[in-house]
Structure formats: C-alpha cells, structure tokens
Amino acid sequence: MALLLMVCIGVVAQMKRYDTDFFLSRKNFVMTIPIEIERGQIYLPVRMQGRQYRFKLDTGASQGVIYDDVDIEGLRELGFIKSEDAVGQSHKVTTVELPPLMLDSLIISGFKVQRMKRNVRRQGEDGIIGFALFHRGIAAKIDCRDSVMILTDRKAYFKRAQGEALRYRLKWHVPYVNISPFEGTTEEVLFDSGSPLLYAINNERFAQMLATAPSVERQIEGVTYGSHAIGHFGSERSHQITLLSLDSLRWGNFILQEVHCATVQGGSHIGAPLLRYGAMIIDPFRKQLIFQPYDGQTSCIVANRRPDIVIVEKEGKAMIGMVMEQGKAWEAGFRHDYIIEKVDGESITFDQFNSYRWVKDQEYEFTLRLPIGILTKLRSIWPLQYNQK
C-alpha cells in the first residue's frame, strides 16, 4: 500500500432536488471500458464535442460536477440550485446540461451536472460523474485490479453474481449500506468512491456507539483537535477528532482488519480504498452493491497509517488542519491552524503548495502565520514522514 505523506481530503457535494434523467444511444448492451486508477481513485475517459476529458467516478456525488476552469462548448444552463457539501457548507450553484458525452461507444445525452469552482486542483481531472449514471438504469462492475469497468443495461446480467451483497438505500440519490465497524454494531454509511479514506465515522454516530457498545472504547487510539476534510465550498471547521484502530470492519462477511480511521463532521462513509481488496458490482435493478474479494479471500489486513500532518484550505492558503503529537511534524514545530505563507521566502497558495515539487530529504524554510497573527519561521524537510509498520 502506498505510504501517504500528506492528505488533502476532497469531499464531493451531495446534491438534491434536481432532474437526474438522461438518454442512452444503445439498448441491450454489455461493454467493457478502461479505467485509470490514480491516488486510489477511479477516472473515466470521456469524449465531448470531439475532445477528450477525464472524469472522476464518484458514487458519493449524485449527478456530477464540471469545474469552472474547464472549457467545454455546448453547455446549456438550466438555472440555479442550492447545493450542500459533505462538511455542511452550502452555496447556490449553476446546473448545466453537458453536450452528448461518449463512454467508449456509448453516447449519453442530457446528462446534468453542477458547475463549480474546485477547491483541490488535480491535474488531469476535468469533472465528476456521480451515482446517477447507475441508478438511472446502468449496472456496472468496477475492477481496479484489471483497470476495467463493465457496463450493461441488461437487468439479469449480474443476477447470479457471487460475492458479499448488501442492499443499498438511496438518500439524496446516493447509495447507503449497513456495515459493522465494531462488534455488535451496525451503521448506515455512504459508499463513496470519491473519498480517499477507507472509512470515516460521523462524530455524533461515534458518540452513540461509544455509549452503547462495550467494544468501542478499547479501540480508541487517541483524541486530537483540528480539521481534515475539504468540501466543495471550503474546509470543515475545527473540532475534536477521535483516532481509532478498528479490530475489524465488516462488509457483510468480508472482514477488513487493523483499520486506522478517524471521526469526521460529515457523514460516515466507506471510500475508494475498499476497491484495493475486491471488485464492486453496482446492481440498480436489485438495489445491491456486491463486493467480490480478489482471489476469493474472506478477510484482509489493512494496517494503514495516518500522516503526520494534514493540510486543508483556508481563504486560498494552505493551513495545517491536524498534527499528530507523536509525529515528526509536531517535533519540527508545526501546529494546528498555522497558515503556510511562504516556502523558501516565496509566497505560496494552497494550489501551489499541493503541486509543489518537493525534493526528498531537502530542508525548506517555512514562513507560518499563527492564529494570533504574528509570523514565525522554521526549517524542516517536506514531505514529513512517519514510521511505517
């Protein structure tokens, strides 16, 4: 598993009360298309107006997003809608209809998305395709190991598929399933392929489990303060974060062991890293998500590790959202809510910080603005590493 040195968690808005209908150029089809896996997330090659684009597949978004810095001819504005992101911030955004888009030989017409400014810039990411692609009549199998996705409109195609099947419930047009994070507990979580977190649990829901399930308390690793999620409209506000080491996280009878995770202000969800361990079938005709473990295993050891430091966005700047007290970032002098103003004397924005070409083991001078407004400087290598198990 790749060792994450810094995490910027992009959380996609979950959109409500708008038209998710679209039209397909084919019927009774089965097709296999290539997908790309980057930073653990899934990207689809899409063509519109003769040009190639790259869209992230995000089951945590209802319809989708096109970023306002992406040039696409033929967009049709449909009006405004109030959109709330997964960290609770809301804004009025423009709904647009895309020109006909092609996934391989399949043409999709009338696909509607939200036009939004991006908070986290990812080179080669032009937009998002959400869960509406499936719940409006396309079943799919996502196989990250072989980097392919099977699409079909045949209702019986996955009827006899083997695997760990969970029925999903649509809330705001996105799929929620019941999993078990602690012995004797169940929790309804969003299956969110747009999240880089394997699992995150809502603060309030965690408090309920802590009060009722005896197994929860001994799986707490620690408590810290800060923020570690970025929504479409900004970062979450600072809050108490509980750090957890789960004995087991169960998807049906499949067990993920030694899962390190944390509480969040937004909704509980299980994210894209699940697809490292198996393929996922989305069957909208039976409202099922069927997890097919690679090589037929019944469990896996995750043993993921947290980063020393988490960077979030504040007013266009890189802000230190969370620092692990036992890590090298804390030893170097980085603290929660410090804003990184300069690197080696040059002013730097959040986007520039994310795309900065760091040299391994090289020391940099950081100019930091403290919450009380004064500036301080420190020297440290970056990215900051932590010990791997």
N, C-alpha and C positions, 0 to 999 in steps of 0.2 A: 504494500500500500504506500502510495506517495506520502512523504512527510510534509505536512502543511506548515510553512514557516510563518505565514501571516494569513489571516482570514478576513475577507470582506464579504459579508453575507448579504446577497441580494434577495430580497423578498418581494414577490410579484403581487400587485394589487389583485384582489378578488372582486370582480365587477358584477353588478346586479342590475336587474330591470332593463334589459335591452334585448333586441332580436338576435338570436343565435342561428337562424336558418341560413342555409347555403345550398348550392346545387352542384351535383356531380355529373361529369361528362360521360361516365360509364356506369353500367349496371352488371351485376353478377360477375364481379371481378375478384381475382386474387393476384396480388402483386408484391414483389419484394423490392424494397428500395434501400440504398446505402444510407447509413447514418454516420456521423462523426462524433467521437467522444473526446471532449476537451474539459479539463479540470473536473472530470467525473460527470459532466452534464452532456445532454444529447442535442445535437444540431442536425437540422434537416436542410438539404439543398432544395431551394425553391426558385422557380423562374417566373418572372412577371415582365410583360412588355419586352420580351427578348433578352432580359438581363438576369444575371444570376445573383441570388441573395442567400443569406444564411440565417435561418430562424432557429431559436432555441425551442425545444419541445418542453412545455411546462404545464403539467397536469394540475398545478396549483392555481393557474390562471383560467378563467372561464373561456373567453374567446381568444384574446391575444392582444398584442401591442405592436405598433410600428413606432420607431423612435423618430423624433422630430428633426434629427440631423441626417436622416436617410432620404435620399432623393428618389421618389417614385412618381412617375407620371400616371395620371388617370385616377388618382384618389378622389372619392366622392364623399364630401362631408355630409353627415346625417344629423348633426346637432350636438348638443352637449349632454353630459350625464355626470352625476356626482359619483366619484369613484373613491373607495376606501382601500388603503393598502393594508398589508398584514401586520403593521405595527400600530394601526389605529388612526393614522392621519388620512384626511380626505381632502379632495380638491375637485373642482369642476374640470372635466377634460373633454376633448372633442372625440366623437365617434366617427369613424370613416369606413367606407367600403373599399376594399382593395380591388384593383383590376383583377381579372381572372389569373389565378396562380396555378402553377403546374408542380405537382409532385410526381416526378418521373413522367409517365404518360397520362396521369390523371389530372384533369382540369377541374378546379374548384372555383365556382363563380358565386359572387355575392357574399364573400367572407368578410365579416365586420370585425374591426379591431379598434383599440383606443390609441390616439395619437398622443405620445407622452415624451417628456424630456427624460433622459436616462440619468440616473444618479451614479451608477458604476459603469464606466466605459469599458467595454470588452471589444478588442479589435476582432473584426470578423463576425460580429453579432449585430444583425440588422433589425431583428424584431423577435416576437414570441408567437408561437402557435399554442393555443390552450386546449383544454379538455373538450371543448365543443366539437372539435374535429372528430371525436369518438362518440360522444353521447348523442350526436345527431345522425348516427347510423353507420359508422365505420368501426369494425373490430380490428384489433391490432395485436401483434406480438413484438415486443421490444427486446432485442437480443444484443446486449452491449459486448458480449464476448466475441461474437462474429460480426459486429458492427452492421447489423441489418434490422429492418423493421418490415414485418409482413402486414399488409393492409387488405381488408376484404369487406364487402358488403353482404356476404353470404351468412345468413343467420345461424346455420348449422355448422359452420366451418370449425369453430372451437368448442362445439357442444361436448365432445368426449375428451377434451384436453385434460391431461393429468397434471397434478400439482396441488399446491395449497391455495384453495379457492376461498376468498372472502367476499361476501356480498357488500356492495357499496351503496351508500345513500347520497343522493345529490343534495348539496347545500350550496346555494349561490352558484349552481351549475358546475360544481367541482366535487370530486369523489371522496367520501369519508368512510373509513372502515374501522372495525373494532380490533385492537391488538391488546397484548398484555405486557406492560413494561415491568411490573412487579408481580411476584407470586400472589395469587388471589385477587388480582385487579384486572379490569378491562378499561380501555379508554378509546373513545372515538377520535381518530386522527385523520388529517388530510393526507392523502397520497400525493406528494408534491415533488415531481421530478425536476422542478426548477430550483429546489433547495440543495445546497451543498452539504447540509447536515444530515447524517443518518437518522437522527431522532432528536426532537426538541419537544419539551413539555411545557405547557402553559403554567404560569405561576400559581394561579388560583386552583387549577386542577391538581397540581402537585400538592398544594396545601391540604386539599381534601383527602388525597391518598395518604399523606403523612399522618393524618389524624385517624384514619380507619384501617390501614394495613400495617401490621407489625413488621413486615419485611422491608419497609421503605427506609427507616431511619439508619440502619446499618450500612446502606448503600450510598449515603451522603459522604462525599469526599471533602467538602468544604463550602464556605459561603464567601462571596465577594460582592463588589458593587460596581456597577457600570452599565454599559450597553454593548451589544454585539450583533445587532441586526439593522439592516438598512432597507427601508421600504422605497417605493417609487417616489415618495414625496419627502423623504428625509430619514434620518436615523431615529431609532426608538429612544425614548427618554431614559435617563439613568434609573436603575432600580436594583434591588437586591437580587443576586443571581445565585442559585444553588447549584453546585457542581456535583454530578452524580457518576457513580461507576456501577452500572447495572450488571447483576449476575447473568440475567438473560432478558432478551427482548423477543417476544414470540409473535410471529406472523402465522396464525394457525398453529400447526405442529412444527413449523420450522423455527429453530432457536438460534438467535444471534447472541453470542456470549462476550462478556467483557466489553460492554459498550459504554464509552465515556460520553456524557452529554450534559446539558445544562438547561435550566429553566429560561423561558422567554416571556415577554409581554404578549406577543401574538399567539395565534392558535397553535395547538400541538400538531406536529406533522412528522411524517416519515418521508425521507427525501431520496435523492438520486443515488447515494452510495449503496442503497439496498440492491441496486441493479448490478453491483460488482459480484454478487453472490448467486444470481439467478436471473432468468428471463421473466418478463411480466407480460401476461396476456390481459388485454382490456376487452371485455365482452359486454358491450352495452345492451345487447339483446336479453341477457340474463342478469344484468347489473352485477357482474362479478369481476374481480381482479384475481387472476390466477398466477401465483408465484411458482416458477419452475426452477428449483435449485440446479445449478450446473452440476453435472456428473451425478445427480440423484442423491446428494448428501442431505441429511436431516438437520444438520447444525453447522455452524462455523464460528471461529474465534475472530472477533474484530480487532480487539486490543488497540483501538485508535488512541491517539494522543492529542491533547489540546495544544494550541500555540501559546507561546509565552505572552503574546500581545495581540490585541485585536484593534484594527484601525477602522473607524467609522467616519462619516462625513458630517461636517458642520459648516454651513454657510460657505461651501466651496472649498473648505480646508480639510486636511487630514487631521482628525482628532483621535487621541488614544481613548478608545472606548472601554477597554478592560486590560488589566495587567495581572498576571499570575504572580503572587508574592514569593513563590519559591523559584521563580524563573530568572533567566539572565537579563530580561528586560527590566525587571524590578531592581536587580543588582546594579544595572547601568544607570538607573535614576529616572526611568520613565514612570509616569503616574497617570492614573485615570483623569480624564478631562484636560490634559495638556494638549495644546494645539501646536502642530508642527508648522512653523512659519517658514523656515529656511533649511536647506541642506547644503553644507559647504558654502554658506554665505549667499546662496541663490534662493529667492522666494519660490515657493512651490505650492501648487494647488493639490486638491485631493486626486484629480485625474492624473496629474503629473507624477504624484507620489506612487500611485498604483502601477504606472507604466515605467517607472524609473529603472534604469539598467544598473542594478546593484552588482558590485564586484565581490565575490566571495572572500571573506576574511579581511576585507579592506575596512579601515576605520573612517567614519564620517563625522563631521561636526553638525549637530542638530541645534537649531535655534527654536526654543519652545516658549510658547506663551502660556503662563499659568492662569488658573481661573481668576486670580485677583488682578490680572492684567499685566504683571511685570514679565520681562523676558529673561530667560536663562539659557545657558548653553551647556551641552555635554557632548562627549565623544564616545562613539560606540560603533561596533560593526553592525551591519544590517544585510540581510535579514538576521534577526536574532534566533538562535537555535535553542532547542531543549534536548535533553537526553532521550534517546529512543530506547524502548524496552528491548 
